[in-house]
Amino acid sequence: MKDLLQKILEELTASLPNARDIFIATDEQVIPMGSRFPCVGIKDGSVATKKLTCGVTETTLQVRIVCWTPSGKGSAQVTGDSTQPGVLTLAASVVALLDDNLLGIEGMISADNKSSTPSKMYINDQKKSVQQKILLFEYVWE
């Protein structure tokens, strides 16, 4: 899992221009101090192992990608406008980068965006609204 999270971090950092900060998250609801919006957190998920024939072991690793956007005029934090990407745009960019991307990891046989949560609004410590959307990716490794 550690190597997978690092590879995702490297891929998003190199290829996601509309995120100002990208980090490995300790929790889906925690944004590190000093993070700038829009930002993306990468959170480890569950791991399942299955024994296959001929001594092959298949490991399924789930990773949650947490997209955050700042408050904006009207629905801008959801849909975006000329000044910022909305959380839907940010999430779509992440899916475009990671879906079917094996990240150059030897033995990785699939990488799929399985689902996403509806976006949610939260009020941060500065009393400003932020929008969150969580994407679930599943990676299968043999």
C-alpha positions as CSV (number, residue, x, y, z in Angstrom):
1,M,0.0,0.0,0.0
2,K,2.8,2.4,0.9
3,D,4.3,2.1,-2.6
4,L,0.9,2.6,-4.3
5,L,0.2,5.7,-2.3
6,Q,3.6,7.1,-3.2
7,K,3.1,6.4,-6.9
8,I,-0.4,8.0,-6.9
9,L,1.1,11.1,-5.2
10,E,3.9,11.3,-7.8
11,E,1.4,10.9,-10.7
12,L,-1.0,13.5,-9.4
13,T,1.7,16.0,-8.4
14,A,3.2,15.7,-11.9
15,S,0.0,15.8,-13.9
16,L,-2.8,17.5,-12.1
17,P,-2.5,21.3,-12.8
18,N,-5.7,22.5,-11.2
19,A,-4.7,21.3,-7.6
20,R,-2.5,23.5,-5.5
21,D,-1.7,20.9,-2.9
22,I,-1.6,17.1,-3.0
23,F,-0.9,15.0,0.1
24,I,-1.3,11.6,1.7
25,A,-4.2,12.0,4.0
26,T,-4.4,10.8,7.6
27,D,-8.2,10.9,7.5
28,E,-10.8,11.8,4.8
29,Q,-12.0,14.8,6.9
30,V,-8.5,16.3,7.7
31,I,-6.7,18.8,5.5
32,P,-3.1,19.5,6.7
33,M,-2.4,22.9,8.1
34,G,-1.2,25.3,5.4
35,S,-2.8,23.4,2.5
36,R,-4.0,25.6,-0.3
37,F,-7.2,25.0,-2.2
38,P,-8.1,23.3,-4.5
39,C,-6.3,20.3,-3.0
40,V,-6.4,16.5,-3.1
41,G,-5.8,14.0,-0.4
42,I,-4.8,10.4,-1.0
43,K,-6.1,8.0,1.7
44,D,-5.3,4.3,2.1
45,G,-8.3,1.9,2.1
46,S,-9.0,-1.7,2.7
47,V,-6.8,-4.6,1.4
48,A,-8.2,-8.0,0.4
49,T,-6.1,-11.1,-0.5
50,K,-7.3,-14.0,-2.5
51,K,-5.5,-17.3,-3.2
52,L,-5.8,-18.3,-6.8
53,T,-4.7,-21.5,-8.6
54,C,-1.0,-22.3,-9.2
55,G,0.1,-20.6,-6.1
56,V,-0.9,-17.1,-7.4
57,T,-2.1,-14.6,-4.8
58,E,-4.2,-11.6,-5.9
59,T,-4.3,-8.5,-3.7
60,T,-7.0,-5.9,-4.1
61,L,-6.1,-2.5,-2.6
62,Q,-8.6,0.3,-2.3
63,V,-7.6,4.0,-2.3
64,R,-9.8,7.0,-1.6
65,I,-9.0,10.2,-3.4
66,V,-10.4,13.2,-1.6
67,C,-11.0,16.3,-3.7
68,W,-11.4,19.7,-1.9
69,T,-12.4,23.0,-3.5
70,P,-12.8,26.4,-1.8
71,S,-15.9,28.5,-1.4
72,G,-17.0,30.4,-4.5
73,K,-19.8,32.5,-5.9
74,G,-23.0,30.6,-6.1
75,S,-22.3,27.0,-7.1
76,A,-18.7,27.6,-8.2
77,Q,-17.3,25.3,-5.6
78,V,-19.3,22.5,-7.1
79,T,-19.3,23.2,-10.8
80,G,-16.4,25.7,-11.2
81,D,-16.2,29.0,-12.9
82,S,-13.5,31.1,-14.7
83,T,-11.6,31.6,-11.4
84,Q,-11.5,28.1,-10.0
85,P,-12.2,24.5,-10.9
86,G,-15.2,23.1,-9.0
87,V,-15.0,19.8,-7.1
88,L,-16.7,18.0,-10.1
89,T,-14.0,19.3,-12.5
90,L,-11.2,18.4,-10.1
91,A,-12.6,14.9,-9.5
92,A,-13.0,14.4,-13.3
93,S,-9.4,15.4,-13.8
94,V,-8.3,12.8,-11.2
95,V,-10.4,10.1,-12.8
96,A,-8.9,10.9,-16.2
97,L,-5.4,10.5,-14.8
98,L,-5.8,7.4,-12.6
99,D,-8.5,5.2,-14.2
100,D,-6.7,2.3,-16.0
101,N,-3.3,3.8,-15.0
102,L,-1.2,1.0,-13.6
103,L,1.4,3.6,-12.5
104,G,4.3,1.5,-13.7
105,I,4.0,-0.9,-10.8
106,E,5.2,-4.4,-11.7
107,G,2.4,-7.0,-11.1
108,M,-0.4,-4.4,-11.1
109,I,-3.1,-5.8,-13.4
110,S,-6.0,-3.3,-13.0
111,A,-6.7,0.2,-11.8
112,D,-10.4,1.2,-11.8
113,N,-12.5,4.1,-10.4
114,K,-15.2,2.1,-8.7
115,S,-17.4,4.9,-7.3
116,S,-17.7,8.4,-5.9
117,T,-19.6,10.0,-3.1
118,P,-21.9,13.0,-3.7
119,S,-20.1,16.2,-3.0
120,K,-20.5,17.7,0.5
121,M,-20.1,21.1,1.9
122,Y,-18.2,21.7,5.1
123,I,-17.4,24.9,7.1
124,N,-13.7,25.2,7.9
125,D,-12.0,26.8,10.9
126,Q,-12.0,30.1,9.1
127,K,-15.8,29.9,8.8
128,K,-15.6,29.5,5.0
129,S,-17.3,26.8,3.1
130,V,-15.3,24.1,1.3
131,Q,-16.6,21.3,-1.0
132,Q,-15.5,17.7,-0.8
133,K,-15.9,14.7,-3.2
134,I,-14.4,11.3,-2.5
135,L,-13.4,8.9,-5.3
136,L,-12.9,5.2,-4.7
137,F,-10.2,3.5,-6.7
138,E,-9.5,-0.2,-6.7
139,Y,-6.1,-1.6,-7.7
140,V,-5.5,-5.3,-8.3
141,W,-2.0,-6.7,-8.0
142,E,-0.7,-10.3,-8.6
